[in-house]
Amino acid sequence: MSAAEPIQTLPFRRPQDDQHRLAALHRYDVLKEPAGEDFRFLTELAARICGVPYAFITLVDAEQVWVKSYTGLAIDQLPRDQCYCSLAVLGENATEIPDLSADARTARMPLTAGEPHLRMYSSVALSTSDGYALGTLCVMDVKPGRLSAEQRGLLQGLARQAMALIELRAKEKALQASLHELEQLATTDELTGLHNRRSLLHRLKFEVARTRRFRTPLSAVMIDLDHFKRVNDEYGHAAGDLVLADIGRLLRENIRVIDLAGRYGGEELCILLPNTPPEGARKFAESLRAKIEAQVHHDGARSIQVTASFGIASFNHMDIDDADSLLRQADAALYRAKQNGRNRVEN
Ligand SMILES: Nc1nc2c(ncn2[C@@H]2O[C@H](COP(=O)(O)OP(=O)(O)OP(=O)(O)O)[C@@H](O)[C@H]2O)c(=O)[nH]1
C-alpha cells in the first residue's frame, strides 16, 4: 500500500439485531467503568496461555469499541469500523483470522496495515445469558497462526470469567443504586421533599459534634406556619398539603448545600445552619420569612398565601450544650414569635 493510499476500514456490517444487542450492553452500564485489576489479570492470563503479545477485553458499542482491559498495547477505545471485534460480535461464538493481512475484511485496517502490523486474531464472544455478544476476549499476534484446541478451550473459559465479572459489576451497581434510593426514601419526607425528623435529628447530632471539634458556630431555625389550621379548614387538607409541598421546595431552593432543611413535625420545619453565627441565621431567616409571605400557592383557580413564624437558636463552641437544648431554645424563640404577633423572627 502506498503512503498516499487512504487506510480502508472494515466494511461496516452490523449484527441484524444490533439494536437489541446494544440495549443489552447499555443495561450492563459498565462501558466507562475503570477496568480494575481483575480484568487486567484476565487479559494477562489470556496472552500468556496463547503465547501472544496482545490480549484485550472489548465491548462493542454503537460507534466505538471500548477496551476494558489490555495487555501489550495501550488502547482505551477504537472506532467500531477499525476494530476486528466488530466482526466478532456478528454472531459467531469464536472468531479466528489466522492472517489479518490476507483477509479482505481486515487487510487494510489500521492495526494490520500500520503499526503494530497485527497478523493473527482470535476471539471469544462475551455473551449474555440471552445470547447477545457484548464484546470479546481476544488475543492477537504479529505473526500469522492459529490457536491450538487447548488454547481455544482455555480462552473460552477466561471469556466466561470476564462475562461473570461484567455481570457482577452490573449487579453491584444496581445494588448501590437501590441502596441509594432506599436511603433517600428512609431519610426524606414525602410531602415536602425535606429531610424527615429522624434524619434531621441524626444530622443535628453530627453537627453538634462538629461544632465542638472545630469550634465553629451552629444555628437552628425553627419555622411554624401561621394559622395553618385555617388553611386546612378553609381550603381543605389537600390544599394544605400543596402549600406545605411548595414551602418545602422553597426551602430546598434557598439553603446552601451544607445546610439541612427538615420537617420537624406537621407544619413545623427546621433548618440547620452549620458554621453560621446568630446574626447570619437571623438575616437568612428574615429573607426566608419574606419569601414565604410573598409566595402565592395555586390550588386550581384559588390562590393561597401564608406566613410563618421563626425561632432561632445558636451555639458556639464556648457555650456548647447539646442537640436537644438547641432545639428547645429555637422552639422557645418560635413561641415568642407567635406571642409577638406571628410572621416574624425571634431569637
Ligand atoms: N394539610 C396538612 N395539614 C397539616 C399537616 N400537618 C399538620 N397540619 C395541620 O396544621 C395545623 C396546625 O394547627 P395549629 O397547631 O392549631 O396551629 P396553627 O393553626 O398553624 O396556628 P399557629 O401555629 O398558632 O399560628 C393543623 O390543622 C394540622 O392538621 C399536613 O401534613 N398537611
The ligand as an SDF file (V2000), in Angstrom:
LIG
                    3D

 32 34  0  0  0  0  0  0  0  0999 V2000
  -52.6530   19.7600   55.1320 N   0  0  0  0  0  0  0  0  0  0  0  0
  -51.8620   19.4190   56.1280 C   0  0  0  0  0  0  0  0  0  0  0  0
  -52.0250   19.9670   57.3270 N   0  0  0  0  0  0  0  0  0  0  0  0
  -51.2160   19.6340   58.3360 C   0  0  0  0  0  0  0  0  0  0  0  0
  -50.1810   18.7030   58.1380 C   0  0  0  0  0  0  0  0  0  0  0  0
  -49.5310   18.5760   59.3090 N   0  0  0  0  0  0  0  0  0  0  0  0
  -50.1270   19.3870   60.2010 C   0  0  0  0  0  0  0  0  0  0  0  0
  -51.1480   20.0320   59.6130 N   0  0  0  0  0  0  0  0  0  0  0  0
  -52.1160   20.9450   60.2030 C   0  0  0  0  0  0  0  0  0  0  0  0
  -51.5050   22.0960   60.6890 O   0  0  0  0  0  0  0  0  0  0  0  0
  -52.4180   22.6530   61.6380 C   0  0  0  0  0  0  0  0  0  0  0  0
  -51.6750   23.1650   62.8250 C   0  0  0  0  0  0  0  0  0  0  0  0
  -52.5900   23.7940   63.6540 O   0  0  0  0  0  0  0  0  0  0  0  0
  -52.2310   24.5100   64.9970 P   0  0  0  0  0  0  0  0  0  0  0  0
  -51.1590   23.7090   65.6970 O   0  0  0  0  0  0  0  0  0  0  0  0
  -53.5010   24.7600   65.7270 O   0  0  0  0  0  0  0  0  0  0  0  0
  -51.5510   25.8140   64.6050 O   0  0  0  0  0  0  0  0  0  0  0  0
  -51.8910   26.9190   63.5400 P   0  0  0  0  0  0  0  0  0  0  0  0
  -53.2860   26.8240   63.0610 O   0  0  0  0  0  0  0  0  0  0  0  0
  -50.8510   26.8200   62.4530 O   0  0  0  0  0  0  0  0  0  0  0  0
  -51.7080   28.2030   64.3350 O   0  0  0  0  0  0  0  0  0  0  0  0
  -50.3880   28.8700   64.8820 P   0  0  0  0  0  0  0  0  0  0  0  0
  -49.2760   27.8650   64.7510 O   0  0  0  0  0  0  0  0  0  0  0  0
  -50.6430   29.1950   66.2920 O   0  0  0  0  0  0  0  0  0  0  0  0
  -50.1360   30.0550   64.0390 O   0  0  0  0  0  0  0  0  0  0  0  0
  -53.4180   21.5560   61.9960 C   0  0  0  0  0  0  0  0  0  0  0  0
  -54.6540   21.8640   61.4050 O   0  0  0  0  0  0  0  0  0  0  0  0
  -52.8190   20.3380   61.3650 C   0  0  0  0  0  0  0  0  0  0  0  0
  -53.8090   19.4310   60.9300 O   0  0  0  0  0  0  0  0  0  0  0  0
  -50.0530   18.1110   56.8520 C   0  0  0  0  0  0  0  0  0  0  0  0
  -49.1810   17.2840   56.5690 O   0  0  0  0  0  0  0  0  0  0  0  0
  -50.9030   18.5010   55.8730 N   0  0  0  0  0  0  0  0  0  0  0  0
  1  2  1  0
  2  3  2  0
  2 32  1  0
  3  4  1  0
  4  5  2  0
  4  8  1  0
  5  6  1  0
  5 30  1  0
  6  7  2  0
  7  8  1  0
  8  9  1  0
  9 10  1  0
  9 28  1  0
 10 11  1  0
 11 12  1  0
 11 26  1  0
 12 13  1  0
 13 14  1  0
 14 15  2  0
 14 16  1  0
 14 17  1  0
 17 18  1  0
 18 19  2  0
 18 20  1  0
 18 21  1  0
 21 22  1  0
 22 23  2  0
 22 24  1  0
 22 25  1  0
 26 27  1  0
 26 28  1  0
 28 29  1  0
 30 31  2  0
 30 32  1  0
M  END
$$$$
